Amino acid sequence: MPKLSDIIESMRNNSSGVRFAELCKVCDYYFGPARQASGSHRVYKTPWIGDPRVNIQNDRGNAKVYQIKQVLRAIDRLENEHGAEK
C-alpha cells in the first residue's frame, strides 16, 4: 500500500482515482479509529464544534469524490489549527 503522503498527494491531484481503503488509512491517521464502521460507511470524529464528523462511504472499492474533498478540507483545517502535519 502506498505511503500516506503519496495517498494525500494523489487525493489532491486526482480525487476520482482514490481507493476506499486508502482513504480509510488517511482518516485513521488524522482522526483516529472510526467511531462507526458498519456497512459501507465509516464515520470519524473531528476535534471542532459544529459538524464534528467526517463520513466516508465505500462505492464498489472506490471513495466518493465529494467525500475525498471533505476529508482534504478537514485535514487542511486540522493542520491550520494545530500546526504542521500530525
C-alpha positions in Angstrom: 0.0 0.0 0.0 1.3 3.5 -0.8 2.7 5.8 1.8 0.4 8.3 3.5 2.0 11.3 1.9 1.6 9.7 -1.6 -2.0 9.0 -1.0 -2.7 12.6 0.1 -0.9 13.9 -2.9 -2.9 11.6 -5.2 -6.1 12.8 -3.5 -5.2 16.4 -4.1 -4.2 15.8 -7.8 -6.9 13.4 -8.9 -9.8 12.9 -6.5 -11.6 10.4 -8.7 -8.9 7.7 -8.6 -8.7 7.0 -4.8 -9.5 3.6 -3.3 -11.7 3.4 -0.3 -9.0 1.5 1.7 -6.5 4.3 1.1 -9.0 7.0 2.2 -9.6 4.9 5.4 -5.9 4.8 6.0 -5.7 8.6 5.8 -8.7 9.1 8.0 -7.5 6.6 10.6 -4.2 8.5 10.8 -5.7 12.0 11.1 -8.9 11.4 13.1 -8.3 8.1 14.9 -10.3 4.9 14.6 -13.8 5.3 13.1 -16.5 5.7 15.7 -18.9 3.9 13.4 -17.8 1.4 10.8 -20.8 -0.6 9.8 -21.8 -1.5 6.3 -20.3 0.7 3.6 -20.0 3.8 5.8 -17.3 4.9 8.2 -17.8 8.0 10.5 -14.8 9.8 12.1 -14.9 12.4 14.8 -13.2 15.7 14.3 -11.9 18.0 17.2 -14.0 21.0 16.4 -17.6 22.1 17.3 -20.2 22.4 14.6 -20.3 19.4 12.2 -17.8 17.3 14.2 -17.6 14.3 11.9 -16.3 13.1 8.6 -18.4 10.5 6.9 -16.9 8.3 4.1 -18.6 5.6 2.0 -17.3 2.6 0.1 -18.5 2.8 -3.5 -17.5 -0.6 -5.0 -14.0 -0.3 -3.7 -13.6 3.4 -4.5 -14.0 6.5 -2.4 -16.6 9.1 -3.5 -15.1 12.3 -4.9 -17.1 14.7 -2.7 -16.1 12.8 0.4 -12.5 12.9 -0.6 -12.7 16.7 -0.9 -14.5 16.8 2.5 -11.6 14.9 4.1 -9.0 17.1 2.4 -10.8 20.2 3.8 -10.8 18.6 7.3 -7.1 17.8 7.1 -6.3 21.3 6.0 -8.3 22.8 8.8 -6.7 20.4 11.3 -3.2 21.4 10.2 -4.1 25.1 10.2 -5.5 24.9 13.8 -3.0 22.5 15.2 0.2 23.4 13.4 2.1 21.1 11.0 1.1 17.6 9.9 0.1 15.4 12.8 
